[in-house]
Amino acid sequence: MKSQKYRVKEDYQSPYPDPILFRKGEQVTVGREFKDDPDWQNWRWCEGKKNNAAWVPIQYLTIEAESGIFNRDYNARELTIHKGEKVTVNEVINGFGMAEKVDGNKGWVPMRNLEIITK
């Protein structure tokens, strides 16, 4: 995906502000599927061997039964955003975009809280 500029149309407060990192090749226990919001499909709760646990897009995993292996690095950090802010999104997956603020902070934000900047 080509990077795209967006304006925040609705605040979002990150419930998970601290980065939780998983590395390519890391094995995790794959838990329940996220079903609390129909816009956010294909997320699974994963627990690693380093006391790290987070919601993970299934596209980042090779899953066999209740075990998964990451097929790429994954940073689960979510970003708090405020109405009127501008962000650049360079990846969109399962209803969330990896956004970067003007100050360089990066994290996942819900795409429904953003509107594309056309000019």
Buried (B, 14 or more C-beta within 10 A) or exposed (E): EEEBEBEBEEEBEBEBEEEBBBEEEBBBEBBEEBEEEEEBEEBBBBBBEEEBBBBBBBEBBEEEEEEBBBEEEBBBBBBBBEEEBBBBBEEBBBBBBBBBBEEEEBBBBBBBBBEEEEE
